[in-house]
Amino acid sequence: MPDVLLQVGRLNYVWTNTESLLIYVIAHQLGVDKETAVVIFLTLNTTRARIDLVERLAKRGTTAPADRDFILAAMGRLKRVSKVRNKYNHSIYAFDEKGDIASTQLMRLVETEQSILYGKVEQMDQRELRQLEKGISEIADISKALWAFIHASPFLKDAL
């Protein structure tokens, strides 16, 4: 099994690079310079808040329908794949006797009326590794689509 921690590192790398592209999408949507978009981006301290902003801006009546469709579809994809990122960033890893990651334990509470459950455990097997690799590939594809959108924006020619 390839080094899972290296894959998690790749996951974080492609995620961070892709999320940072929202700066340009914000600049495009608001008609502001990159510096202003960076301030807005960094003021919102969660990925969810940044995606929500981009989606809400896209839903304005002044947004071109083609832009709206693209942005909402891209943000939908980003939200779906964020589950993979969140899983690997909010888990504890259990190692086997060889030092390989044997399982992940998600650090999230699930509360019912009568009990509290936490830490869903999942084995780190080939199926799970394929899911991780699929998530990395999906994020990279979203990044490529966002770059194409950004490069097509006449407003952003000077920002790049």
N, CA and C of each residue as an Amber inpcrd file, in Angstrom:
protein
   480
   0.8540000  -1.1810000   0.0000000   0.0000000   0.0000000   0.0000000
   0.8960000   1.2390000   0.0000000   0.6470000   2.1770000  -0.9150000
   1.4580000   3.4090000  -0.9230000   1.3330000   4.1490000   0.4120000
   2.2590000   4.9940000   0.6720000   2.2520000   5.7410000   1.9310000
   1.0280000   6.6450000   1.9880000   0.1140000   6.3020000   2.8340000
  -1.1490000   7.0330000   2.9550000  -0.9040000   8.4840000   3.3590000
   0.0640000   8.7050000   4.2240000   0.3210000  10.0790000   4.6600000
   0.7810000  10.9590000   3.5010000   1.5220000  10.3890000   2.5540000
   1.8980000  11.1530000   1.3640000   0.6590000  11.5040000   0.5420000
  -0.2800000  10.5720000   0.4550000  -1.5250000  10.8410000  -0.2630000
  -2.3480000  11.9190000   0.4490000  -2.3760000  11.8750000   1.7650000
  -3.0840000  12.9070000   2.5260000  -2.4090000  14.2610000   2.3000000
  -1.0940000  14.2690000   2.2320000  -0.3710000  15.5020000   1.9120000
  -0.7420000  16.0200000   0.5310000  -0.8220000  15.1240000  -0.4490000
  -1.2550000  15.5260000  -1.8000000  -2.6680000  16.0790000  -1.7690000
  -3.5400000  15.4160000  -1.0010000  -4.9180000  15.8700000  -0.8680000
  -4.9500000  17.3050000  -0.3480000  -4.1880000  17.5860000   0.6870000
  -4.1600000  18.9370000   1.2530000  -3.5690000  19.9440000   0.2790000
  -2.5410000  19.5340000  -0.4430000  -1.9080000  20.4180000  -1.4150000
  -2.8840000  20.8000000  -2.5310000  -3.5520000  19.8130000  -3.1400000
  -4.4690000  20.1530000  -4.2390000  -5.6730000  20.9170000  -3.7140000
  -6.1060000  20.5960000  -2.4980000  -7.2500000  21.3190000  -1.9310000
  -6.9120000  22.7870000  -1.7120000  -5.7920000  23.0580000  -1.0670000
  -5.4050000  24.4370000  -0.7580000  -5.2340000  25.2520000  -2.0280000
  -4.5800000  24.6710000  -3.0180000  -4.4070000  25.3850000  -4.2870000
  -5.7370000  25.6560000  -4.9670000  -6.6290000  24.7000000  -4.9310000
  -7.9380000  24.8750000  -5.5670000  -8.7800000  25.8910000  -4.8110000
  -8.7890000  25.8020000  -3.4830000  -9.5660000  26.7690000  -2.7000000
  -9.0650000  28.1880000  -2.9260000  -7.7630000  28.3650000  -3.0830000
  -7.2250000  29.7140000  -3.2880000  -7.6950000  30.3230000  -4.6100000
  -8.1130000  29.5030000  -5.5540000  -8.6380000  30.0310000  -6.8160000
  -9.9470000  30.7810000  -6.6160000 -10.5920000  30.5530000  -5.4870000
 -11.8240000  31.2910000  -5.1940000 -11.5440000  32.7890000  -5.0880000
 -10.3120000  33.1580000  -4.8060000  -9.9400000  34.5840000  -4.7820000
 -10.2590000  35.2130000  -6.1350000  -9.8620000  34.5480000  -7.2030000
 -10.1000000  35.0800000  -8.5490000 -11.5810000  35.0510000  -8.9160000
 -12.2740000  34.0200000  -8.4600000 -13.7150000  33.9390000  -8.7360000
 -14.4360000  35.0790000  -8.0160000 -14.0410000  35.3610000  -6.7960000
 -14.6200000  36.4880000  -6.0480000 -14.3170000  37.8010000  -6.7640000
 -13.0790000  37.9900000  -7.1950000 -12.7100000  39.2180000  -7.9140000
 -13.5580000  39.3650000  -9.1720000 -13.7340000  38.2800000  -9.9020000
 -14.5390000  38.2910000 -11.1250000 -15.9850000  38.6800000 -10.8140000
 -16.5440000  38.0540000  -9.8000000 -17.9520000  38.2770000  -9.4790000
 -18.2250000  39.6790000  -8.9480000 -17.3010000  40.2220000  -8.1880000
 -17.5230000  41.5450000  -7.5950000 -16.9300000  42.6870000  -8.4180000
 -16.1290000  42.3300000  -9.4170000 -15.4970000  43.3680000 -10.2270000
 -14.4850000  44.1680000  -9.4390000 -13.7390000  43.4720000  -8.5660000
 -12.7380000  44.1410000  -7.7370000 -11.3550000  43.6160000  -8.1110000
 -10.3180000  44.3180000  -7.6180000  -8.9600000  43.8550000  -7.8880000
  -8.6290000  42.6500000  -7.0040000  -7.5240000  42.0030000  -7.3390000
  -7.1210000  40.7930000  -6.6200000  -6.8730000  41.0810000  -5.1440000
  -6.2490000  42.2050000  -4.8310000  -5.9490000  42.5340000  -3.4410000
  -7.2290000  42.6180000  -2.6080000  -8.2520000  43.2360000  -3.1510000
  -9.5340000  43.3260000  -2.4430000 -10.1430000  41.9410000  -2.2670000
 -10.0650000  41.1330000  -3.3090000 -10.5940000  39.7700000  -3.2240000
  -9.8390000  38.9440000  -2.1830000  -8.5340000  39.1560000  -2.0670000
  -7.7390000  38.4440000  -1.0540000  -8.2170000  38.8250000   0.3410000
  -8.4680000  40.1090000   0.5610000  -8.9530000  40.5570000   1.8720000
 -10.2910000  39.8890000   2.1980000 -11.1860000  39.8410000   1.2360000
 -12.4890000  39.1970000   1.4470000 -12.2950000  37.7160000   1.7400000
 -11.4950000  37.0440000   0.9270000 -11.2210000  35.6130000   1.0740000
 -10.6660000  35.2990000   2.4610000  -9.6690000  36.0680000   2.8970000
  -9.0320000  35.7880000   4.1800000  -9.8830000  36.2060000   5.3780000
 -10.8190000  37.1110000   5.1690000 -11.7320000  37.5060000   6.2400000
 -12.6920000  36.3640000   6.5740000 -13.0400000  35.5920000   5.5680000
 -13.8930000  34.4170000   5.7780000 -12.9730000  33.2760000   6.1990000
 -13.1420000  32.7920000   7.4220000 -12.1360000  31.8770000   7.9520000
 -12.4430000  30.3930000   7.7930000 -13.4620000  30.0500000   7.0210000
 -13.7180000  28.6350000   6.7540000 -13.9570000  28.4330000   5.2640000
 -13.6510000  27.2430000   4.8290000 -13.9240000  26.8740000   3.4410000
 -15.4060000  27.0200000   3.1450000 -16.2210000  26.5650000   4.0690000
 -17.6780000  26.6090000   3.8640000 -18.1490000  28.0460000   3.6540000
 -17.6400000  28.9800000   4.4340000 -18.0300000  30.3860000   4.2870000
 -17.6070000  30.9290000   2.9320000 -16.4370000  30.5490000   2.4620000
 -15.9450000  31.0210000   1.1590000 -16.8020000  30.4690000   0.0290000
 -17.1130000  29.1880000   0.0990000 -17.9650000  28.5860000  -0.9290000
 -19.3550000  29.2110000  -0.8930000 -19.9020000  29.4090000   0.3040000
 -21.2190000  30.0500000   0.4290000 -21.2170000  31.4330000  -0.2190000
 -20.1780000  32.2160000   0.0260000 -20.1010000  33.5470000  -0.5640000
 -20.0970000  33.4550000  -2.0920000 -19.2410000  32.5940000  -2.6320000
 -19.1340000  32.4610000  -4.0890000 -20.4750000  32.0300000  -4.6760000
 -21.1490000  31.0860000  -4.0310000 -22.4610000  30.6470000  -4.5200000
 -23.4940000  31.7700000  -4.4490000 -23.5190000  32.4920000  -3.3530000
 -24.4990000  33.5760000  -3.1930000 -24.2650000  34.6910000  -4.1990000
 -23.0050000  34.9990000  -4.4600000 -22.7080000  36.0130000  -5.4740000
 -23.1570000  35.5390000  -6.8530000 -22.9910000  34.2610000  -7.1150000
 -23.3950000  33.7090000  -8.4170000 -24.9020000  33.7630000  -8.6090000
 -25.6490000  33.7090000  -7.5370000 -27.1090000  33.6860000  -7.6160000
 -27.7310000  35.0760000  -7.7900000 -26.8940000  36.1120000  -7.7690000
 -27.4320000  37.4610000  -7.9680000 -27.9840000  37.5940000  -9.3810000
 -28.9580000  38.4460000  -9.5290000 -29.5740000  38.6650000 -10.8310000
 -28.6360000  39.2640000 -11.8630000 -27.5600000  39.8780000 -11.4210000
 -26.6210000  40.5100000 -12.3490000 -25.5770000  39.5400000 -12.8990000
 -25.5650000  38.3170000 -12.4000000 -24.5870000  37.3340000 -12.8640000
 -25.0280000  36.7580000 -14.2000000 -24.0990000  36.7170000 -15.1300000
 -24.3940000  36.1170000 -16.4410000 -24.7990000  34.6540000 -16.2350000
 -25.8350000  34.2000000 -16.9350000 -26.3050000  32.8160000 -16.7450000
 -25.2070000  31.7610000 -16.9340000 -24.3360000  31.9460000 -17.9010000
 -23.2590000  30.9640000 -18.1150000 -22.3060000  30.9360000 -16.9270000
 -21.9970000  32.1260000 -16.3920000 -21.1380000  32.1970000 -15.1990000
 -21.8260000  31.5280000 -14.0150000 -23.1060000  31.8470000 -13.8290000
 -23.8610000  31.2760000 -12.7170000 -23.8510000  29.7500000 -12.7840000
 -24.1530000  29.2140000 -13.9570000 -24.2060000  27.7610000 -14.1120000
 -22.8600000  27.1200000 -13.8160000 -21.7970000  27.7070000 -14.3600000
 -20.4700000  27.1500000 -14.1300000 -20.0930000  27.2060000 -12.6550000
 -20.2500000  28.3790000 -12.0480000 -19.8370000  28.5750000 -10.6560000
 -20.6150000  27.6630000  -9.7140000 -21.9260000  27.5870000  -9.8890000
 -22.7250000  26.7360000  -9.0020000 -22.3650000  25.2640000  -9.1720000
 -22.1080000  24.8460000 -10.3940000 -21.7050000  23.4520000 -10.6230000
 -20.3380000  23.1740000 -10.0000000 -19.3990000  24.0890000 -10.1870000
 -18.0580000  23.9070000  -9.6180000 -18.1030000  23.8800000  -8.0980000
 -18.8870000  24.7760000  -7.4930000 -18.9760000  24.7980000  -6.0330000
 -19.6820000  23.5430000  -5.5140000 -20.6540000  23.0430000  -6.2530000
 -21.3050000  21.7810000  -5.8750000 -20.3080000  20.6330000  -5.8560000
 -19.4640000  20.5850000  -6.8760000 -18.4220000  19.5560000  -6.9290000
 -17.4550000  19.7150000  -5.7620000 -17.0660000  20.9530000  -5.4820000
 -16.1250000  21.2110000  -4.3960000 -16.7160000  20.8020000  -3.0440000
 -17.9910000  21.0920000  -2.8340000 -18.6360000  20.6970000  -1.5790000
 -18.6900000  19.1770000  -1.4370000 -18.9990000  18.4910000  -2.5280000
 -19.0680000  17.0310000  -2.4510000 -17.7120000  16.4180000  -2.1020000
 -16.6630000  16.8890000  -2.7510000 -15.3360000  16.3040000  -2.5160000
 -14.7310000  16.7930000  -1.1960000 -15.2850000  17.8430000  -0.6230000
 -14.7700000  18.3160000   0.6630000 -14.9630000  17.2630000   1.7530000
 -15.8970000  16.3440000   1.5580000 -16.1080000  15.2720000   2.5390000
 -14.8610000  14.3970000   2.6590000 -14.1970000  14.1580000   1.5380000
 -12.9640000  13.3690000   1.5620000 -11.8890000  14.1390000   2.3240000
 -11.7460000  15.4000000   1.9960000 -10.7390000  16.2350000   2.6750000
 -11.0120000  16.2900000   4.1710000 -12.2600000  16.5340000   4.5450000
 -12.6040000  16.6430000   5.9590000 -12.3300000  15.3380000   6.7030000
 -12.6310000  14.2300000   6.0500000 -12.4070000  12.9320000   6.6940000
 -10.9380000  12.7730000   7.0660000 -10.0460000  13.0210000   6.1430000
  -8.6310000  12.7760000   6.3990000  -7.9700000  13.8640000   7.2380000
  -8.5790000  15.0230000   7.3190000  -8.0260000  16.0910000   8.1550000
  -8.5800000  16.0790000   9.5690000  -9.6520000  15.3410000   9.7770000
 -10.2850000  15.3170000  11.0950000 -10.3820000  13.8940000  11.6310000
  -9.3610000  13.1110000  11.3420000  -9.3030000  11.7360000  11.8170000
  -8.0350000  11.5040000  12.6190000  -8.1260000  10.4920000  13.4380000
  -6.9540000   9.9490000  14.1070000  -6.6070000   8.6800000  13.3440000
  -5.3240000   8.4410000  13.1500000  -4.8780000   7.2810000  12.3920000
  -4.3630000   6.2060000  13.3360000  -4.7880000   4.9620000  13.1000000
  -4.2860000   3.8180000  13.8550000  -3.2970000   3.0620000  12.9670000
  -2.1800000   2.6870000  13.5350000  -1.1220000   2.0140000  12.7830000
  -1.0650000   0.5360000  13.1610000  -0.6670000  -0.2850000  12.1960000
  -0.4990000  -1.7110000  12.4710000   0.9300000  -1.9870000  12.9510000
   1.2280000  -3.2540000  13.1630000   2.5470000  -3.6260000  13.7000000
   3.6950000  -3.3170000  12.7470000   3.4180000  -3.1220000  11.4490000
   4.4610000  -2.7670000  10.4820000   4.6450000  -1.2540000  10.3670000
   3.7760000  -0.4870000  11.0320000   3.8660000   0.9670000  10.9590000
   3.0080000   1.5760000   9.8620000   2.2160000   0.7470000   9.1940000
   1.3140000   1.2500000   8.1530000   0.0010000   1.6850000   8.7930000
  -0.6560000   2.6390000   8.1610000  -1.9650000   3.0650000   8.6680000
  -2.9630000   1.9420000   8.4280000  -3.5630000   1.4760000   9.4950000
  -4.5210000   0.3800000   9.4130000  -5.9600000   0.8860000   9.3360000
  -6.2310000   2.0240000   9.9890000  -7.5990000   2.5390000   9.9870000
  -7.5990000   4.0210000  10.3300000  -8.7340000   4.6380000  10.0390000
  -8.9550000   6.0270000  10.4310000 -10.1080000   6.0380000  11.4280000
 -10.0630000   6.9770000  12.3460000 -11.1570000   7.1650000  13.2910000
 -11.5630000   8.6300000  13.2210000 -12.7520000   8.8630000  12.6900000
 -13.2470000  10.2140000  12.5050000 -13.5620000  10.8360000  13.8540000
 -13.0850000  12.0460000  14.0680000 -13.2980000  12.7360000  15.3320000
 -14.5050000  13.6630000  15.2200000 -15.6660000  13.0290000  15.2900000
 -16.9240000  13.7650000  15.2190000 -17.9310000  13.0830000  16.1470000
 -18.6960000  13.8870000  16.8530000 -19.7400000  13.3520000  17.7320000
 -21.0430000  13.1870000  16.9770000 -21.7180000  12.0890000  17.2640000
 -23.0800000  11.8720000  16.7950000 -23.9070000  11.6310000  18.0450000
 -24.8410000  12.5380000  18.2850000 -25.6150000  12.4690000  19.5190000
 -27.0360000  12.0280000  19.2120000 -27.4750000  10.9950000  19.9150000
 -28.8650000  10.5560000  19.8330000 -29.5480000  10.9600000  21.1250000
 -30.8230000  10.6210000  21.2820000 -31.5270000  10.9820000  22.5100000
 -30.9130000  10.3400000  23.7450000 -30.3480000   9.1450000  23.5750000
 -29.8960000   8.4050000  24.7450000 -28.4040000   8.1130000  24.7790000
 -27.6880000   8.5070000  23.7550000 -26.2590000   8.1890000  23.7770000
 -25.4620000   9.1600000  22.9150000 -24.1820000   9.0770000  23.0970000
 -23.2540000   9.8400000  22.2800000 -22.3250000   8.8340000  21.6150000
 -22.2250000   8.9420000  20.3200000 -21.3150000   8.0930000  19.5630000
 -20.2350000   8.9780000  18.9760000 -19.0660000   8.4450000  18.8480000
 -18.0020000   9.2280000  18.2420000 -17.0160000   8.2940000  17.5600000
 -16.2680000   8.8760000  16.6780000 -15.1210000   8.1960000  16.1170000
 -15.4050000   7.0180000  15.2280000 -16.2160000   7.2110000  14.1970000
 -16.4410000   6.1270000  13.2490000 -15.0900000   5.6110000  12.7520000
 -14.8870000   4.3060000  12.8550000 -13.6340000   3.6850000  12.4480000
 -13.8150000   3.0400000  11.0800000 -12.8610000   3.3230000  10.1810000
 -12.8790000   2.6990000   8.8590000 -11.5060000   2.1290000   8.5650000
 -11.4840000   0.9270000   8.0470000 -10.2290000   0.2710000   7.6990000
  -9.5940000   0.9750000   6.5080000  -8.2890000   1.0930000   6.5360000
  -7.5540000   1.7000000   5.4250000  -7.1570000   0.5720000   4.4770000
  -8.0950000   0.2230000   3.6150000  -7.8670000  -0.8650000   2.6770000
  -7.7550000  -0.3060000   1.2550000  -7.6840000  -1.1730000   0.2810000
  -7.5430000  -0.7420000  -1.1060000  -8.7410000   0.0950000  -1.5660000
  -9.9350000  -0.2610000  -1.1210000 -11.1300000   0.5150000  -1.4830000
 -11.0180000   1.9370000  -0.9470000 -10.5740000   2.0450000   0.2860000
 -10.4480000   3.3640000   0.9050000  -9.3490000   4.1790000   0.2250000
  -8.2740000   3.5210000  -0.1280000  -7.1820000   4.1920000  -0.8240000
  -7.6420000   4.6980000  -2.1960000  -8.4580000   3.9070000  -2.8860000
  -9.0140000   4.3560000  -4.1820000  -9.9020000   5.5840000  -4.0000000
 -10.6730000   5.6200000  -2.9170000 -11.5190000   6.7880000  -2.6270000
 -10.6640000   8.0350000  -2.4110000  -9.5770000   7.8740000  -1.6930000
  -8.6610000   8.9850000  -1.4480000  -8.0690000   9.4750000  -2.7660000
  -7.6000000   8.5640000  -3.5950000  -7.0230000   8.9310000  -4.8910000
  -8.0710000   9.5620000  -5.8060000  -9.2840000   9.0500000  -5.7570000
 -10.3790000   9.6270000  -6.5490000 -10.6670000  11.0570000  -6.1030000
 -10.6410000  11.3010000  -4.7950000 -10.8470000  12.6510000  -4.2690000
  -9.7690000  13.6090000  -4.7470000  -8.5190000  13.1690000  -4.7130000
  -7.4050000  13.9950000  -5.1880000  -7.5990000  14.3380000  -6.6530000
  -7.9570000  13.3450000  -7.4480000  -8.1700000  13.5560000  -8.8860000
  -9.3260000  14.5210000  -9.1530000 -10.4000000  14.3870000  -8.3960000
 -11.5620000  15.2720000  -8.5660000 -11.2040000  16.7120000  -8.2280000
 -10.4690000  16.9120000  -7.1540000 -10.0640000  18.2690000  -6.7800000
  -9.1760000  18.8650000  -7.8650000  -8.2590000  18.0760000  -8.4000000
  -7.3900000  18.5580000  -9.4790000  -8.2110000  18.9310000 -10.7110000
  -9.2350000  18.1550000 -11.0230000 -10.1090000  18.4740000 -12.1630000
 -10.8810000  19.7700000 -11.9270000 -11.3570000  19.9760000 -10.7120000
 -12.0580000  21.2230000 -10.3740000 -11.1040000  22.3970000 -10.5340000
  -9.8790000  22.2250000 -10.0980000  -8.8660000  23.2790000 -10.2320000
  -8.6580000  23.6520000 -11.6940000  -8.5290000  22.6570000 -12.5500000
  -8.3450000  22.9170000 -13.9840000  -9.5440000  23.6770000 -14.5620000
 -10.7410000  23.2870000 -14.1600000 -11.9470000  23.9720000 -14.6480000
 -11.9870000  25.4200000 -14.1640000 -11.6340000  25.6410000 -12.8940000
 -11.6100000  27.0090000 -12.3680000 -10.5660000  27.8500000 -13.0950000
  -9.3860000  27.2650000 -13.3650000  -8.3590000  28.0150000 -14.0980000
  -8.8570000  28.4020000 -15.4840000  -9.5450000  27.4940000 -16.1620000
 -10.0740000  27.8110000 -17.4950000 -11.0760000  28.9630000 -17.4040000
 -11.9330000  28.9320000 -16.3940000 -12.9080000  30.0030000 -16.1750000
 -12.1880000  31.3310000 -15.9070000 -11.1910000  31.2900000 -15.0520000
 -10.4400000  32.4910000 -14.6900000  -9.7370000  33.0770000 -15.9130000
  -9.0860000  32.2320000 -16.6970000  -8.3640000  32.7090000 -17.8770000
  -9.3090000  33.2550000 -18.9470000 -10.5460000  32.7920000 -18.9430000
 -11.5240000  33.2700000 -19.9170000 -12.1550000  34.6040000 -19.5110000
 -11.9530000  35.0080000 -18.2760000 -12.5570000  36.2520000 -17.7840000
 -11.7780000  37.4620000 -18.2640000 -12.4050000  38.3230000 -19.0850000
 -11.7020000  39.5170000 -19.5200000 -11.3570000  40.4520000 -18.3540000
 -12.1390000  40.3910000 -17.3040000 -11.9200000  41.2360000 -16.1410000
 -10.6250000  40.8810000 -15.4140000 -10.2410000  39.5960000 -15.4780000
  -9.1090000  39.1210000 -14.6820000  -7.7810000  39.1040000 -15.4290000
  -7.7440000  39.5830000 -16.6550000  -6.5140000  39.5570000 -17.4350000
  -5.3390000  40.2120000 -16.6990000  -5.5690000  41.3240000 -16.0430000
  -4.5030000  42.0220000 -15.3340000  -4.2180000  41.4190000 -13.9550000
  -5.1390000  40.6300000 -13.4370000  -4.9740000  40.0660000 -12.0930000
  -4.0570000  38.8400000 -12.0850000  -3.8670000  38.2210000 -13.2160000
  -3.0800000  36.9710000 -13.2570000  -1.6080000  37.2130000 -13.3530000
